[in-house]
Structure formats: C-alpha cells, structure tokens
Amino acid sequence: MPFVPDHIKFLIRHALIGFAIGVGAVVLIVAGDVGRLGSLIAASSQRWLALGLLGFLFGLTCGSVQMGFAIMLLPYKDEGES
C-alpha cells in the first residue's frame, strides 16, 4: 500500500482502538466472571469458539462505535463561514 489517504488511516486507527477496547472488555468480563459467563465458558467443550466469537463481536461493535464517535467529534466549518 504505497499511498493510503489520511481519512482511511483515521478510520483504521480508530477502528483498531475500538476493537482493542472491545477485546479488553471481554477479558475483564470473562476474568471477573460477570453473570457467571466465565464459568459457563470454562465448562464448555468449545471454549475457544465461544471466546473467539465473543471477542470478535465485542471488538467489531466497539470498533464501529469508536469510528462513529471519532467522526462525530471532528471539527467542521459551516458553509457560510470563511
């Protein structure tokens, strides 16, 4: 990728930040055994599938939210302003 536009870098950076926040939330939820979710996953025969899906979907959701926040918080100029 020799040239990536700045707005694409901006979106990718914020998506990765949000994804990391989502995965971190899953780690805290499972480690803290919130709602006995950690015990349920530990007793499962397919614990890696459950952790993988939970981590990916939390990461996807938080990444999308983070991108939305980043876009909404961008400063902008009205058309009437100079």
C-alpha positions in Angstrom: 0.0 0.0 0.0 2.2 2.9 -1.2 -0.4 5.6 -0.6 -3.3 5.5 1.8 -5.5 8.6 2.2 -5.5 10.3 5.5 -9.2 9.7 6.1 -8.7 6.0 5.7 -5.8 6.0 8.1 -8.0 7.9 10.5 -10.8 5.4 10.3 -8.5 2.4 10.6 -6.7 3.8 13.6 -10.0 4.4 15.4 -11.4 1.0 14.4 -8.3 -0.7 15.9 -8.6 1.4 19.1 -12.3 0.4 19.5 -11.5 -3.2 18.7 -8.9 -3.3 21.4 -11.3 -1.7 23.9 -13.9 -4.4 23.0 -11.5 -7.3 23.4 -10.3 -5.8 26.7 -13.9 -5.6 27.9 -14.3 -9.3 27.1 -11.2 -10.2 29.0 -12.5 -8.3 32.0 -16.0 -9.8 31.8 -14.7 -13.4 31.5 -11.9 -12.9 34.1 -14.4 -11.2 36.5 -16.9 -14.0 35.9 -19.7 -11.4 35.4 -23.0 -13.1 35.2 -21.2 -16.5 35.6 -20.1 -16.1 32.0 -16.5 -17.1 32.7 -17.7 -20.3 34.5 -20.0 -21.1 31.6 -17.3 -20.7 29.0 -14.8 -22.7 31.1 -17.3 -25.6 31.4 -17.9 -25.6 27.6 -16.3 -28.1 25.3 -15.9 -25.4 22.7 -14.5 -22.6 24.9 -12.1 -21.2 22.2 -15.0 -20.8 19.8 -17.1 -19.0 22.4 -14.2 -16.8 23.4 -13.3 -16.1 19.8 -16.8 -15.2 18.8 -17.4 -13.1 21.9 -14.1 -11.2 21.4 -14.6 -10.6 17.7 -18.2 -9.4 18.0 -17.5 -7.2 21.0 -14.4 -5.8 19.1 -16.5 -5.2 16.0 -19.2 -3.4 17.9 -16.8 -1.3 19.9 -14.7 -0.6 16.8 -17.8 0.7 15.0 -18.8 2.8 17.9 -15.3 4.3 18.2 -15.3 5.2 14.5 -18.7 6.8 14.9 -17.5 8.8 17.9 -14.4 9.9 16.0 -16.3 11.1 13.0 -19.0 12.9 15.1 -16.4 14.7 17.1 -14.5 16.1 14.1 -14.4 19.9 13.9 -16.3 21.2 11.0 -16.9 24.5 9.3 -20.3 25.7 8.2 -20.7 26.6 4.6 -21.5 30.2 5.5 -18.2 30.7 7.4 -15.0 31.7 5.9 
